[in-house]
């Protein structure tokens, strides 16, 4: 509140009281009105928040034929209204310091869901209906000709850890228990190292483990390899029927696959060895040819 005082002709003091409101509608005491520069800064701040929240939402959903899909579960569609409800919960959890108003949230939803504008990363992208495992690509979307394909590969959480040094003593002891021959251990470690260092390339051959008895550590070794490639990027199967069968989409969108109880007579050639692309088909979906890294 600003008080300007003066004296009238008859000697009485006159008081001019000017009240200003802040951005929340409350009375702002002892403050001059916002200057043109301050008003510009405030508007830019709102635009920055809207842009940030729009990008946050656009990274988690795709649209197709008027329906919306979560990147984490693209088999189930939701409406635009449900998308707004889900996104509001996600935004409140991810940005607790941002105080959303109805007006701001309406502007964010309009910008990221309804409006057609030129900022690609601030609008829910159009999904081309495909999924693929693209190791090394940290984004959940792979863009192609204005449409987005879903990238199923996830960076394993352990790779964010800072490690001072390497200690593979237990790993070497475990391999010595399974493989008595040094040459066998060397081949296995070379194969594993190459695949971990070149996840974006497709291996041309696979490891086949067999033993006369159970309990030799084959499944444990496969589980260890799955953790190295990431649980989200791996799948364990019994036999190869799902791998070579008609509906192979859930399998071929993974980087690392272990097949147990494989009958040698069923493996008449190295599975997909040298094939840059294979046919992928999901239940109720059109078949597509897709590059694989499995």
Backbone as CSV, one residue per row, in Angstrom:
resi,resn,N_x,N_y,N_z,CA_x,CA_y,CA_z,C_x,C_y,C_z
1,UNK,0.850,-1.182,0.000,0.000,0.000,0.000,0.889,1.237,0.000
2,UNK,0.591,2.165,-0.877,1.363,3.406,-0.957,0.493,4.576,-0.511
3,UNK,1.017,5.416,0.385,0.274,6.556,0.916,0.983,7.837,0.506
4,UNK,0.305,8.659,-0.274,0.819,9.967,-0.662,0.036,11.024,0.128
5,UNK,0.734,11.876,0.866,0.048,12.891,1.685,0.407,14.297,1.206
6,UNK,-0.542,15.188,1.355,-0.332,16.598,1.024,-1.306,17.421,1.860
7,UNK,-1.249,18.741,1.751,-2.124,19.626,2.527,-3.023,20.397,1.579
8,UNK,-4.291,20.460,1.965,-5.253,21.190,1.150,-5.162,22.692,1.456
9,UNK,-5.983,23.453,0.735,-5.936,24.904,0.914,-6.389,25.326,2.297
10,UNK,-7.269,24.531,2.916,-7.756,24.903,4.232,-6.891,24.349,5.350
11,UNK,-5.768,23.743,4.985,-4.834,23.295,5.996,-4.980,21.858,6.426
12,UNK,-6.019,21.168,5.938,-6.186,19.769,6.312,-5.317,18.879,5.423
13,UNK,-4.767,17.825,6.033,-3.926,16.883,5.290,-4.805,15.924,4.494
14,UNK,-4.481,15.731,3.230,-5.196,14.755,2.395,-4.286,13.557,2.160
15,UNK,-4.889,12.397,2.117,-4.136,11.155,1.959,-4.655,10.412,0.733
16,UNK,-3.742,10.066,-0.179,-4.090,9.302,-1.380,-3.567,7.884,-1.184
17,UNK,-4.471,6.964,-1.006,-4.084,5.573,-0.756,-4.218,4.775,-2.048
18,UNK,-3.091,4.132,-2.473,-3.083,3.301,-3.682,-2.753,1.866,-3.282
19,UNK,-3.632,0.965,-3.595,-3.450,-0.429,-3.238,-3.142,-1.244,-4.486
20,UNK,-2.115,-2.068,-4.380,-1.723,-2.896,-5.512,-1.873,-4.360,-5.136
21,UNK,-2.180,-5.178,-6.096,-2.347,-6.615,-5.880,-1.164,-7.369,-6.464
22,UNK,-0.757,-8.420,-5.763,0.284,-9.271,-6.325,-0.327,-10.319,-7.251
23,UNK,0.503,-11.276,-7.733,0.016,-12.246,-8.712,-1.043,-13.185,-8.183
24,UNK,-1.177,-13.336,-6.855,-2.162,-14.255,-6.285,-3.477,-13.562,-5.960
25,UNK,-3.530,-12.267,-6.152,-4.753,-11.539,-5.836,-4.749,-10.952,-4.447
26,UNK,-3.711,-11.182,-3.661,-3.603,-10.633,-2.320,-3.058,-9.204,-2.379
27,UNK,-3.368,-8.454,-1.333,-2.858,-7.082,-1.264,-1.360,-7.106,-1.069
28,UNK,-0.646,-6.382,-1.887,0.813,-6.313,-1.791,1.182,-5.000,-1.118
29,UNK,1.644,-5.045,0.109,1.954,-3.862,0.885,3.292,-3.241,0.465
30,UNK,3.344,-1.920,0.487,4.597,-1.187,0.260,5.286,-1.603,-1.029
31,UNK,4.536,-1.721,-2.098,5.142,-2.115,-3.362,4.571,-1.303,-4.497
32,UNK,5.469,-0.890,-5.384,5.043,-0.181,-6.575,4.449,-1.173,-7.573
33,UNK,3.643,-0.719,-8.532,3.122,-1.619,-9.564,4.270,-2.254,-10.350
34,UNK,4.036,-3.447,-10.884,5.052,-4.134,-11.678,5.412,-3.291,-12.884
35,UNK,6.693,-3.147,-13.099,7.144,-2.435,-14.281,6.937,-3.302,-15.515
36,UNK,7.126,-2.714,-16.678,6.964,-3.460,-17.915,7.979,-4.596,-17.999
37,UNK,9.203,-4.362,-17.510,10.234,-5.409,-17.523,9.857,-6.562,-16.611
38,UNK,9.374,-6.237,-15.382,8.982,-7.284,-14.433,7.820,-8.100,-14.980
39,UNK,6.868,-7.443,-15.631,5.736,-8.147,-16.217,6.205,-9.115,-17.290
40,UNK,7.178,-8.695,-18.118,7.729,-9.552,-19.164,8.406,-10.778,-18.577
41,UNK,9.168,-10.569,-17.480,9.843,-11.689,-16.822,8.836,-12.681,-16.280
42,UNK,7.737,-12.164,-15.652,6.713,-13.043,-15.104,6.068,-13.877,-16.196
43,UNK,5.772,-13.269,-17.345,5.178,-13.994,-18.455,6.136,-15.060,-18.984
44,UNK,7.416,-14.729,-19.079,8.399,-15.705,-19.543,8.491,-16.880,-18.577
45,UNK,8.368,-16.619,-17.295,8.431,-17.687,-16.311,7.272,-18.655,-16.495
46,UNK,6.090,-18.142,-16.730,4.923,-18.998,-16.963,5.109,-19.811,-18.235
47,UNK,5.651,-19.192,-19.269,5.886,-19.906,-20.518,6.921,-21.009,-20.332
48,UNK,7.931,-20.736,-19.523,8.953,-21.751,-19.264,8.359,-22.944,-18.523
49,UNK,7.509,-22.678,-17.563,6.862,-23.760,-16.826,5.965,-24.574,-17.748
50,UNK,5.200,-23.898,-18.573,4.327,-24.594,-19.515,5.131,-25.473,-20.465
51,UNK,6.241,-24.951,-20.942,7.106,-25.714,-21.840,7.696,-26.929,-21.139
52,UNK,8.149,-26.763,-19.904,8.744,-27.863,-19.149,7.746,-28.989,-18.911
53,UNK,6.548,-28.622,-18.497,5.526,-29.631,-18.215,5.042,-30.308,-19.498
54,UNK,4.971,-29.549,-20.578,4.547,-30.134,-21.848,5.556,-31.180,-22.329
55,UNK,6.837,-30.886,-22.192,7.870,-31.845,-22.579,7.822,-33.088,-21.689
56,UNK,7.562,-32.885,-20.414,7.466,-34.012,-19.482,6.352,-34.973,-19.906
57,UNK,5.207,-34.434,-20.288,4.077,-35.268,-20.702,4.337,-35.911,-22.056
58,UNK,4.900,-35.144,-22.983,5.120,-35.653,-24.341,6.129,-36.792,-24.385
59,UNK,6.984,-36.885,-23.371,7.968,-37.960,-23.322,7.385,-39.273,-22.798
60,UNK,6.143,-39.245,-22.329,5.559,-40.414,-21.674,4.353,-40.997,-22.386
61,UNK,3.870,-40.301,-23.417,2.672,-40.769,-24.105,2.841,-40.622,-25.617
62,UNK,2.063,-41.426,-26.350,1.949,-41.285,-27.799,0.465,-41.342,-28.163
63,UNK,0.157,-40.908,-29.363,-1.234,-40.924,-29.832,-1.324,-41.659,-31.159
64,UNK,-2.502,-42.258,-31.386,-2.736,-42.960,-32.647,-4.241,-43.139,-32.815
65,UNK,-4.761,-42.690,-33.961,-6.192,-42.816,-34.267,-7.073,-42.221,-33.176
66,UNK,-6.657,-41.085,-32.628,-7.467,-40.401,-31.636,-7.374,-40.971,-30.233
67,UNK,-6.554,-41.983,-30.035,-6.377,-42.579,-28.717,-4.952,-42.334,-28.233
68,UNK,-4.756,-42.478,-26.940,-3.459,-42.206,-26.338,-2.939,-43.458,-25.634
69,UNK,-1.597,-43.595,-25.618,-0.964,-44.791,-25.063,0.238,-44.390,-24.218
70,UNK,0.388,-45.067,-23.078,1.588,-44.893,-22.263,2.732,-45.653,-22.898
71,UNK,3.936,-45.075,-22.887,5.091,-45.771,-23.431,5.365,-47.057,-22.664
72,UNK,5.038,-47.078,-21.372,5.300,-48.246,-20.552,4.301,-49.366,-20.806
73,UNK,3.140,-49.041,-21.372,2.120,-50.064,-21.614,1.321,-49.698,-22.866
74,UNK,1.913,-49.844,-24.036,1.256,-49.393,-25.268,0.124,-50.293,-25.748
75,UNK,-0.133,-51.377,-25.052,-1.220,-52.271,-25.479,-2.584,-51.791,-24.987
76,UNK,-2.614,-50.827,-24.071,-3.869,-50.318,-23.506,-4.002,-48.843,-23.843
77,UNK,-5.119,-48.476,-24.466,-5.341,-47.083,-24.841,-6.146,-46.366,-23.763
78,UNK,-5.991,-45.040,-23.699,-6.769,-44.203,-22.786,-7.275,-42.990,-23.557
79,UNK,-8.285,-42.338,-23.012,-8.856,-41.159,-23.656,-8.047,-39.920,-23.309
80,UNK,-8.352,-38.830,-23.984,-7.668,-37.569,-23.696,-7.980,-37.089,-22.283
81,UNK,-9.228,-37.303,-21.840,-9.598,-36.903,-20.478,-8.803,-37.693,-19.440
82,UNK,-8.674,-39.002,-19.661,-7.895,-39.816,-18.730,-6.421,-39.433,-18.770
83,UNK,-5.936,-39.084,-19.949,-4.545,-38.639,-20.068,-4.283,-37.414,-19.201
84,UNK,-5.221,-36.478,-19.194,-5.058,-35.271,-18.381,-5.045,-35.614,-16.899
85,UNK,-5.899,-36.552,-16.487,-5.942,-36.935,-15.069,-4.643,-37.639,-14.657
86,UNK,-4.188,-38.555,-15.492,-2.952,-39.280,-15.182,-1.761,-38.329,-15.166
87,UNK,-1.700,-37.452,-16.151,-0.577,-36.516,-16.248,-0.536,-35.562,-15.066
88,UNK,-1.694,-35.148,-14.590,-1.730,-34.243,-13.439,-1.101,-34.901,-12.215
89,UNK,-1.406,-36.166,-12.012,-0.794,-36.894,-10.890,0.716,-37.008,-11.079
90,UNK,1.150,-37.336,-12.292,2.578,-37.486,-12.561,3.314,-36.158,-12.387
91,UNK,2.724,-35.087,-12.869,3.351,-33.767,-12.761,3.476,-33.342,-11.305
92,UNK,2.429,-33.554,-10.513,2.478,-33.178,-9.098,3.560,-33.955,-8.353
93,UNK,3.769,-35.216,-8.732,4.807,-36.026,-8.086,6.202,-35.606,-8.535
94,UNK,6.349,-35.283,-9.822,7.665,-34.965,-10.377,8.089,-33.528,-10.088
95,UNK,7.116,-32.611,-9.949,7.434,-31.193,-9.727,6.651,-30.666,-8.525
96,UNK,7.000,-31.099,-7.332,6.234,-30.655,-6.142,6.373,-29.160,-5.862
97,UNK,7.391,-28.514,-6.395,7.603,-27.087,-6.129,6.765,-26.184,-7.027
98,UNK,6.199,-26.758,-8.082,5.376,-25.967,-8.992,3.925,-25.986,-8.498
99,UNK,3.400,-24.817,-8.205,2.022,-24.695,-7.748,1.112,-24.479,-8.958
100,UNK,0.399,-25.530,-9.329,-0.453,-25.461,-10.510,-1.769,-24.756,-10.196
101,UNK,-2.172,-23.906,-11.095,-3.503,-23.316,-11.049,-4.339,-23.940,-12.161
102,UNK,-5.644,-23.773,-12.071,-6.516,-24.322,-13.122,-6.181,-23.713,-14.477
103,UNK,-5.871,-22.419,-14.452,-5.560,-21.749,-15.721,-4.261,-22.276,-16.327
104,UNK,-3.240,-22.441,-15.481,-1.964,-22.943,-15.984,-2.091,-24.367,-16.485
105,UNK,-2.787,-25.221,-15.751,-2.926,-26.618,-16.179,-3.731,-26.722,-17.478
106,UNK,-4.756,-25.894,-17.614,-5.529,-25.887,-18.857,-4.648,-25.483,-20.039
107,UNK,-3.772,-24.508,-19.814,-2.866,-24.061,-20.880,-1.867,-25.159,-21.246
108,UNK,-1.358,-25.871,-20.245,-0.420,-26.964,-20.502,-1.095,-28.062,-21.318
109,UNK,-2.292,-28.480,-20.912,-3.009,-29.550,-21.610,-3.349,-29.162,-23.043
110,UNK,-3.771,-27.921,-23.214,-4.082,-27.455,-24.573,-2.832,-27.470,-25.440
111,UNK,-1.705,-27.067,-24.872,-0.459,-26.981,-25.630,0.061,-28.361,-26.020
112,UNK,0.012,-29.322,-25.121,0.634,-30.618,-25.367,-0.319,-31.621,-26.014
113,UNK,-1.631,-31.433,-25.871,-2.589,-32.414,-26.376,-3.384,-31.898,-27.569
114,UNK,-3.895,-30.671,-27.478,-4.858,-30.198,-28.481,-4.255,-29.357,-29.587
115,UNK,-3.353,-28.445,-29.215,-2.864,-27.467,-30.189,-1.917,-28.095,-31.208
116,UNK,-1.946,-27.535,-32.406,-0.973,-27.894,-33.443,0.032,-26.756,-33.551
117,UNK,1.266,-27.011,-33.162,2.290,-25.971,-33.177,3.597,-26.546,-33.702
118,UNK,4.633,-25.736,-33.737,5.888,-26.133,-34.390,6.920,-26.720,-33.436
119,UNK,6.636,-26.754,-32.137,7.608,-27.273,-31.169,7.368,-28.771,-31.003
120,UNK,8.207,-29.577,-31.656,7.963,-31.016,-31.719,7.948,-31.680,-30.346
121,UNK,8.891,-31.335,-29.490,9.022,-32.003,-28.206,7.970,-31.618,-27.188
122,UNK,7.066,-30.693,-27.538,6.060,-30.232,-26.588,4.654,-30.637,-27.003
123,UNK,4.548,-31.646,-27.835,3.254,-32.170,-28.259,3.311,-33.691,-28.248
124,UNK,2.255,-34.338,-27.779,2.231,-35.801,-27.754,2.410,-36.316,-29.177
125,UNK,3.449,-37.102,-29.446,3.753,-37.503,-30.819,2.794,-38.549,-31.367
126,UNK,2.749,-38.625,-32.678,1.939,-39.633,-33.361,2.740,-40.926,-33.451
127,UNK,2.161,-42.008,-32.990,2.818,-43.317,-32.973,2.567,-44.032,-34.292
128,UNK,3.630,-44.620,-34.861,3.473,-45.359,-36.112,3.038,-46.808,-35.887
129,UNK,2.821,-47.195,-34.626,2.330,-48.538,-34.326,3.400,-49.593,-34.150
130,UNK,4.678,-49.201,-34.234,5.756,-50.184,-34.137,6.536,-50.012,-32.842
131,UNK,7.223,-51.096,-32.465,8.127,-51.099,-31.323,9.424,-51.766,-31.739
132,UNK,10.511,-51.374,-31.123,11.801,-51.980,-31.434,12.787,-51.751,-30.315
133,UNK,13.752,-52.647,-30.228,14.816,-52.531,-29.228,16.006,-51.842,-29.882
134,UNK,16.298,-50.624,-29.431,17.404,-49.835,-29.981,18.398,-49.519,-28.881
135,UNK,19.301,-50.456,-28.580,20.255,-50.261,-27.477,21.108,-49.015,-27.670
136,UNK,21.357,-48.332,-26.567,22.157,-47.120,-26.610,21.345,-45.866,-26.789
137,UNK,20.132,-45.980,-27.316,19.258,-44.825,-27.488,18.501,-44.601,-26.187
138,UNK,18.830,-43.536,-25.472,18.209,-43.295,-24.180,16.776,-42.796,-24.296
139,UNK,16.410,-42.258,-25.450,15.046,-41.779,-25.641,14.098,-42.953,-25.832
140,UNK,12.879,-42.800,-25.317,11.872,-43.840,-25.494,11.210,-43.795,-26.856
141,UNK,11.578,-42.803,-27.682,10.977,-42.643,-29.003,12.056,-42.577,-30.072
142,UNK,11.791,-43.226,-31.192,12.665,-43.162,-32.362,11.864,-42.520,-33.490
143,UNK,12.312,-41.356,-33.940,11.555,-40.586,-34.926,11.878,-41.037,-36.347
144,UNK,10.831,-41.077,-37.181,10.994,-41.446,-38.584,9.874,-40.813,-39.390
145,UNK,10.236,-39.853,-40.233,9.289,-39.210,-41.140,8.095,-38.611,-40.395
146,UNK,8.366,-37.943,-39.285,7.325,-37.246,-38.556,6.536,-38.095,-37.581
147,UNK,6.789,-39.407,-37.561,6.097,-40.297,-36.641,7.110,-40.957,-35.717
148,UNK,6.618,-41.509,-34.614,7.507,-42.060,-33.597,7.278,-43.559,-33.429
149,UNK,8.385,-44.287,-33.314,8.358,-45.697,-32.955,8.810,-45.821,-31.510
150,UNK,8.287,-46.806,-30.789,8.621,-46.961,-29.381,9.919,-47.747,-29.230
151,UNK,10.827,-47.198,-28.445,12.089,-47.872,-28.146,11.931,-48.618,-26.829
152,UNK,12.001,-49.950,-26.865,11.783,-50.751,-25.667,13.036,-50.883,-24.809
153,UNK,14.194,-50.469,-25.331,15.437,-50.633,-24.567,15.504,-49.614,-23.442
154,UNK,15.914,-50.089,-22.265,16.086,-49.223,-21.097,17.526,-49.359,-20.591
155,UNK,18.102,-48.255,-20.207,19.457,-48.282,-19.655,19.427,-48.981,-18.300
156,UNK,20.202,-50.066,-18.111,20.217,-50.762,-16.819,20.596,-49.819,-15.686
157,UNK,19.901,-49.952,-14.563,20.078,-49.013,-13.466,21.484,-49.055,-12.876
158,UNK,22.145,-50.214,-12.915,23.469,-50.309,-12.292,24.515,-49.475,-13.028
159,UNK,24.255,-49.114,-14.265,25.235,-48.348,-15.034,25.313,-46.889,-14.602
160,UNK,24.410,-46.477,-13.743,24.493,-45.120,-13.188,25.409,-45.068,-11.972
161,UNK,25.823,-46.222,-11.486,26.666,-46.260,-10.301,28.105,-45.891,-10.652
162,UNK,28.780,-45.259,-9.708,30.186,-44.918,-9.888,31.032,-46.015,-9.239
163,UNK,31.901,-46.628,-10.025,32.726,-47.739,-9.552,34.183,-47.313,-9.563
164,UNK,34.861,-47.490,-8.432,36.264,-47.089,-8.325,37.193,-48.065,-9.053
165,UNK,36.880,-49.341,-8.986,37.734,-50.336,-9.618,36.965,-51.609,-9.918
166,UNK,37.619,-52.542,-10.584,36.970,-53.787,-10.978,37.498,-54.933,-10.128
167,UNK,36.579,-55.800,-9.698,36.946,-57.005,-8.962,36.094,-58.153,-9.499
168,UNK,36.679,-58.959,-10.386,35.943,-60.062,-10.999,36.343,-61.413,-10.421
169,UNK,36.820,-61.416,-9.184,37.280,-62.664,-8.563,36.168,-63.687,-8.472
170,UNK,35.014,-63.288,-7.934,33.901,-64.226,-7.785,33.389,-64.705,-9.136
171,UNK,33.361,-63.801,-10.109,32.900,-64.179,-11.444,33.834,-65.216,-12.060
172,UNK,35.132,-65.017,-11.927,36.095,-65.977,-12.474,36.004,-67.329,-11.759
173,UNK,35.799,-67.293,-10.444,35.650,-68.542,-9.708,34.403,-69.298,-10.158
174,UNK,33.346,-68.555,-10.421,32.104,-69.176,-10.907,32.309,-69.803,-12.284
175,UNK,33.005,-69.095,-13.182,33.254,-69.642,-14.515,34.150,-70.879,-14.447
176,UNK,35.112,-70.883,-13.552,35.991,-72.048,-13.412,35.217,-73.276,-12.950
177,UNK,34.173,-73.053,-12.180,33.338,-74.159,-11.726,32.524,-74.748,-12.877
178,UNK,32.084,-73.879,-13.798,31.257,-74.350,-14.916,32.107,-74.852,-16.078
179,UNK,33.187,-74.131,-16.388,34.017,-74.456,-17.551,35.430,-74.811,-17.088
180,UNK,35.759,-76.071,-17.046,37.113,-76.465,-16.611,38.206,-75.995,-17.561
181,UNK,37.874,-75.856,-18.860,38.873,-75.491,-19.853,39.019,-73.967,-19.958
182,UNK,40.262,-73.500,-19.906,40.542,-72.071,-19.988,40.070,-71.490,-21.312
183,UNK,40.205,-72.233,-22.398,39.782,-71.732,-23.709,38.281,-71.444,-23.739
184,UNK,37.502,-72.322,-23.095,36.054,-72.109,-23.052,35.713,-70.833,-22.273
185,UNK,36.393,-70.619,-21.176,36.140,-69.411,-20.377,36.529,-68.163,-21.155
186,UNK,37.621,-68.234,-21.880,38.074,-67.069,-22.651,37.080,-66.726,-23.760
187,UNK,36.575,-67.746,-24.440,35.602,-67.512,-25.517,34.331,-66.881,-24.956
188,UNK,33.845,-67.405,-23.837,32.626,-66.875,-23.241,32.805,-65.418,-22.813
189,UNK,33.919,-65.097,-22.173,34.146,-63.730,-21.712,34.332,-62.772,-22.884
190,UNK,34.977,-63.223,-23.942,35.129,-62.375,-25.137,33.759,-62.095,-25.762
191,UNK,32.924,-63.135,-25.840,31.579,-62.962,-26.419,30.754,-61.988,-25.589
192,UNK,30.804,-62.149,-24.280,30.042,-61.279,-23.383,30.548,-59.843,-23.469
193,UNK,31.871,-59.664,-23.452,32.444,-58.315,-23.496,32.077,-57.604,-24.795
194,UNK,32.154,-58.316,-25.919,31.835,-57.680,-27.197,30.375,-57.238,-27.238
195,UNK,29.483,-58.088,-26.755,28.058,-57.755,-26.807,27.693,-56.608,-25.871
196,UNK,28.353,-56.519,-24.732,28.077,-55.410,-23.823,28.665,-54.100,-24.345
197,UNK,29.796,-54.189,-25.020,30.451,-52.988,-25.548,29.852,-52.551,-26.876
198,UNK,29.115,-53.430,-27.533,28.537,-53.114,-28.846,27.053,-53.486,-28.857
199,UNK,26.325,-52.957,-27.885,24.908,-53.332,-27.769,24.087,-52.888,-28.974
200,UNK,24.540,-51.857,-29.659,23.817,-51.391,-30.826,24.050,-52.222,-32.065
201,UNK,24.943,-53.217,-31.995,25.207,-54.119,-33.121,24.595,-55.484,-32.845
202,UNK,24.245,-56.177,-33.906,23.627,-57.493,-33.770,24.705,-58.579,-33.789
203,UNK,24.747,-59.450,-32.776,25.730,-60.541,-32.804,25.395,-61.541,-33.902
204,UNK,26.420,-62.170,-34.455,26.217,-63.134,-35.540,26.237,-64.579,-35.063
205,UNK,26.507,-64.792,-33.790,26.450,-66.148,-33.255,26.108,-66.082,-31.770
206,UNK,25.630,-67.213,-31.238,25.165,-67.265,-29.856,25.864,-68.391,-29.112
207,UNK,25.819,-68.316,-27.796,26.406,-69.336,-26.937,25.391,-70.454,-26.703
208,UNK,25.815,-71.690,-26.873,24.984,-72.862,-26.581,25.650,-73.658,-25.470
209,UNK,24.976,-73.763,-24.326,25.503,-74.481,-23.170,24.759,-75.805,-23.009
210,UNK,25.498,-76.859,-22.782,24.849,-78.156,-22.526,25.704,-78.931,-21.532
211,UNK,25.049,-79.811,-20.787,25.738,-80.627,-19.781,24.994,-81.950,-19.626
212,UNK,25.668,-82.938,-19.069,25.069,-84.257,-18.888,24.144,-84.295,-17.672
213,UNK,24.343,-83.393,-16.729,23.538,-83.376,-15.518,22.990,-81.983,-15.265
214,UNK,21.989,-81.923,-14.383,21.426,-80.635,-13.999,22.222,-80.055,-12.831
215,UNK,22.008,-78.763,-12.578,22.657,-78.130,-11.448,24.085,-77.725,-11.681
216,UNK,24.461,-77.550,-12.952,25.845,-77.168,-13.243,26.035,-75.648,-13.300
217,UNK,24.948,-74.880,-13.262,25.069,-73.421,-13.234,24.665,-72.723,-14.520
218,UNK,24.064,-73.446,-15.459,23.688,-72.817,-16.734,22.633,-71.731,-16.518
219,UNK,21.594,-72.052,-15.756,20.524,-71.072,-15.517,21.041,-69.875,-14.720
220,UNK,21.907,-70.129,-13.761,22.479,-69.037,-12.966,23.306,-68.113,-13.842
221,UNK,24.069,-68.689,-14.761,24.864,-67.873,-15.677,23.952,-67.041,-16.580
222,UNK,22.880,-67.649,-17.066,21.930,-66.900,-17.883,21.278,-65.771,-17.121
223,UNK,20.984,-66.008,-15.847,20.393,-64.964,-15.019,21.385,-63.821,-14.808
224,UNK,22.639,-64.151,-14.598,23.670,-63.130,-14.424,23.812,-62.287,-15.682
225,UNK,23.811,-62.925,-16.836,23.906,-62.181,-18.091,22.683,-61.269,-18.269
226,UNK,21.506,-61.752,-17.874,20.289,-60.933,-17.987,20.406,-59.655,-17.172
227,UNK,21.002,-59.763,-15.986,21.185,-58.580,-15.155,22.177,-57.610,-15.784
228,UNK,23.194,-58.133,-16.449,24.182,-57.259,-17.085,23.564,-56.485,-18.252
229,UNK,22.693,-57.137,-19.013,22.025,-56.451,-20.122,20.807,-55.664,-19.650
230,UNK,20.362,-55.924,-18.429,19.198,-55.233,-17.872,17.983,-56.134,-17.860
231,UNK,17.349,-56.241,-16.706,16.150,-57.068,-16.602,15.078,-56.652,-17.604
232,UNK,14.941,-55.328,-17.821,13.917,-54.825,-18.735,14.209,-55.201,-20.176
233,UNK,15.470,-55.509,-20.477,15.871,-55.800,-21.857,16.085,-57.291,-22.100
234,UNK,15.714,-58.138,-21.144,15.998,-59.569,-21.231,14.723,-60.379,-21.057
235,UNK,14.781,-61.624,-21.523,13.647,-62.539,-21.361,14.164,-63.963,-21.342
236,UNK,13.600,-64.767,-20.443,13.951,-66.182,-20.349,12.811,-67.018,-20.908
237,UNK,13.147,-67.993,-21.747,12.145,-68.834,-22.395,12.455,-70.304,-22.139
238,UNK,11.422,-71.123,-22.242,11.591,-72.571,-22.261,11.455,-73.034,-23.704
239,UNK,12.553,-73.502,-24.277,12.540,-73.888,-25.677,12.636,-72.685,-26.600
240,UNK,12.485,-72.931,-27.896,12.625,-71.853,-28.884,11.335,-71.585,-29.643
241,UNK,10.228,-72.206,-29.202,8.984,-72.060,-29.952,8.519,-70.600,-30.011
242,UNK,8.643,-69.869,-28.894,8.234,-68.457,-28.914,9.180,-67.613,-29.757
243,UNK,10.413,-68.040,-29.836,11.397,-67.279,-30.603,11.181,-67.438,-32.096
244,UNK,10.848,-68.629,-32.518,10.682,-68.903,-33.949,9.225,-68.975,-34.366
245,UNK,8.310,-68.862,-33.397,6.892,-68.975,-33.704,6.352,-67.758,-34.422
246,UNK,5.051,-67.808,-34.687,4.415,-66.758,-35.467,4.334,-65.452,-34.682
247,UNK,3.886,-65.527,-33.429,3.707,-64.319,-32.620,4.952,-64.107,-31.756
248,UNK,5.973,-63.525,-32.376,7.282,-63.404,-31.722,7.603,-61.994,-31.260
249,UNK,6.638,-61.092,-31.336,6.902,-59.700,-30.994,7.400,-59.505,-29.567
250,UNK,6.779,-60.114,-28.534,7.271,-59.886,-27.166,8.727,-60.289,-26.968
251,UNK,9.185,-61.258,-27.765,10.549,-61.755,-27.609,11.540,-60.867,-28.347
252,UNK,11.224,-60.526,-29.568,12.191,-59.826,-30.413,12.241,-58.323,-30.154
253,UNK,11.530,-57.855,-29.148,11.708,-56.471,-28.717,12.591,-56.422,-27.473
254,UNK,13.345,-57.494,-27.219,14.319,-57.556,-26.122,15.722,-57.687,-26.713
255,UNK,16.710,-57.295,-25.913,18.101,-57.373,-26.349,18.701,-58.743,-26.083
256,UNK,18.434,-59.316,-24.910,19.074,-60.566,-24.519,18.010,-61.623,-24.203
257,UNK,18.170,-62.795,-24.778,17.210,-63.883,-24.601,17.952,-65.149,-24.208
258,UNK,17.443,-65.821,-23.181,17.964,-67.141,-22.819,16.867,-68.169,-23.073
259,UNK,17.245,-69.263,-23.710,16.321,-70.358,-23.998,16.802,-71.610,-23.259
260,UNK,15.982,-72.120,-22.360,16.337,-73.321,-21.618,15.581,-74.523,-22.171
261,UNK,16.074,-75.703,-21.810,15.455,-76.959,-22.248,15.324,-77.009,-23.771
262,UNK,16.381,-76.605,-24.450,16.370,-76.606,-25.916,16.772,-77.989,-26.430
263,UNK,15.966,-78.529,-27.318,16.277,-79.814,-27.948,17.155,-79.548,-29.161
264,UNK,18.294,-80.217,-29.189,19.268,-79.930,-30.239,18.703,-80.184,-31.629
265,UNK,17.816,-81.133,-31.764,17.241,-81.418,-33.081,16.391,-80.294,-33.610
266,UNK,15.911,-79.409,-32.716,15.056,-78.300,-33.150,15.852,-77.133,-33.696
267,UNK,17.146,-77.079,-33.406,17.988,-75.973,-33.861,18.666,-76.400,-35.157
268,UNK,18.029,-76.111,-36.279,18.583,-76.527,-37.562,19.454,-75.461,-38.209
269,UNK,19.531,-74.291,-37.589,20.429,-73.239,-38.072,20.566,-72.202,-36.969
270,UNK,21.620,-71.405,-36.967,21.731,-70.338,-35.965,20.539,-69.395,-36.068
271,UNK,19.838,-69.179,-34.972,18.615,-68.400,-34.991,18.892,-66.956,-35.384
272,UNK,18.367,-66.553,-36.555,18.460,-65.181,-37.052,19.897,-64.723,-37.266
273,UNK,20.848,-65.631,-37.278,22.238,-65.230,-37.479,22.405,-64.603,-38.853
274,UNK,22.957,-63.413,-38.885,23.187,-62.731,-40.151,21.959,-62.074,-40.734
275,UNK,20.805,-62.209,-40.093,19.585,-61.585,-40.603,19.480,-60.159,-40.071
276,UNK,19.639,-59.149,-40.903,19.548,-57.769,-40.405,18.124,-57.400,-39.999
277,UNK,17.129,-58.037,-40.622,15.739,-57.783,-40.297,14.985,-59.108,-40.224
278,UNK,13.983,-59.159,-39.361,13.144,-60.345,-39.245,11.687,-59.905,-39.207
279,UNK,10.798,-60.847,-39.440,9.377,-60.557,-39.387,8.918,-60.603,-37.937
280,UNK,8.227,-59.559,-37.512,7.714,-59.471,-36.150,6.200,-59.357,-36.218
281,UNK,5.520,-60.176,-35.415,4.059,-60.181,-35.423,3.547,-60.305,-34.002
282,UNK,2.645,-59.406,-33.629,1.993,-59.475,-32.322,0.554,-59.906,-32.490
283,UNK,-0.081,-60.312,-31.407,-1.463,-60.757,-31.459,-2.368,-59.624,-31.924
284,UNK,-3.151,-59.890,-32.954,-4.080,-58.890,-33.457,-3.415,-57.732,-34.162
285,UNK,-2.139,-57.878,-34.554,-1.399,-56.797,-35.202,-0.951,-57.212,-36.594
286,UNK,-0.676,-56.202,-37.430,-0.121,-56.481,-38.739,1.349,-56.854,-38.592
287,UNK,1.801,-57.792,-39.428,3.203,-58.177,-39.355,4.068,-57.104,-40.014
288,UNK,5.251,-56.895,-39.442,6.172,-55.908,-39.973,7.557,-56.522,-40.030
289,UNK,8.407,-55.945,-40.862,9.819,-56.314,-40.890,10.575,-55.276,-40.109
290,UNK,11.384,-55.742,-39.166,12.033,-54.824,-38.247,13.472,-55.239,-38.038
291,UNK,14.366,-54.244,-37.983,15.756,-54.531,-37.636,15.826,-54.937,-36.178
292,UNK,16.606,-55.990,-35.886,16.711,-56.470,-34.519,18.172,-56.452,-34.084
293,UNK,18.365,-56.396,-32.784,19.699,-56.398,-32.175,19.848,-57.572,-31.205
294,UNK,18.898,-58.497,-31.225,18.890,-59.626,-30.291,19.973,-60.634,-30.645
